[in-house]
Amino acid sequence: MELNMKRTLLFMVVITMAVNASGQNITITSPVKMLALGDSYTIGQSVEIRERWPHQFAAVLRKSGVEAGDPDYIATTC
């Protein structure tokens, strides 16, 4: 598993634990739609789309059984 995917999975586990500890429930309705805002780091300037963090996050969601489309990117390079 790629280092970025491991970090993403760890992030999701930590968030899940934090939410469960506070007694809140999150319901994800399908399909999940994402909009990537930000700068050159968000869009992964000079890398392939599949290497962008938002794209990797969507892939992890799909592997977890969540119906998620590819993110829309409106991030720009400054």
N, C-alpha and C positions, 0 to 999 in steps of 0.2 A: 504494500500500500504506500502511495506517495506520502511524503512528509506533510504536504499541504492538506491532503485528505485526512491524515491522522490528526492534524491540528483542528480541522473542521469538525471531525467526529468528537474530539475531546471538548471542543467549544459547545457542541450540542448537548453532550452529557452534562457538563457543568451547568448550563442553562436549565436543563431538565431538572437537575437536582435542586437548584435554587428555587425554581417555581414550585416543585413539590414540597420543599421545606416550608414555604410560606403558605401552603394550603390553597394555592390557586391552580386552576386547570386551564390549559390552553387547548382549544379545539382548532385543528387545521382543516379548513374546507378545501376540497379539491375542485378545480385545479388551482395550484398555487401560482400566482403571477408575481414577478419581481421586476423592479425598476432599479437599475444600478446608477446611482448618483455619485459624483465625485470627480476625481482628476485622473492623471495618467496612471496612478497606482491602481485605481479601480478598474480601468479598462485594460490594464496590463500592456502598456505601450511596448511594442516590439516583440510580443509573444503571440502565439496562436490563441484563438478564441477558447479552446478547451483548457488552456492554461490560466485563464482569468479566474480570479477567486469567485466571483458571483456564479460563473459557469460551473466551477467545481462544486460549489454549494448546492446548486440545483441537481447535479449528478448524485450527490450524497442523499439528497431528499428522495430522488427516484429509487435509489438502491434500498432506501428504508421503507419503500412502499407508498410514498406520497406522490400523487400525480403532480408533477411540476414541469412547466414549460421552461424554455431557455429564457434567461433574463433579457430585458430590453435595456440597452445601454444609451444613456444620454450624457454620460461622463465625457469630459473633454480634456485634452492636453493643454496645459497653460503655457 
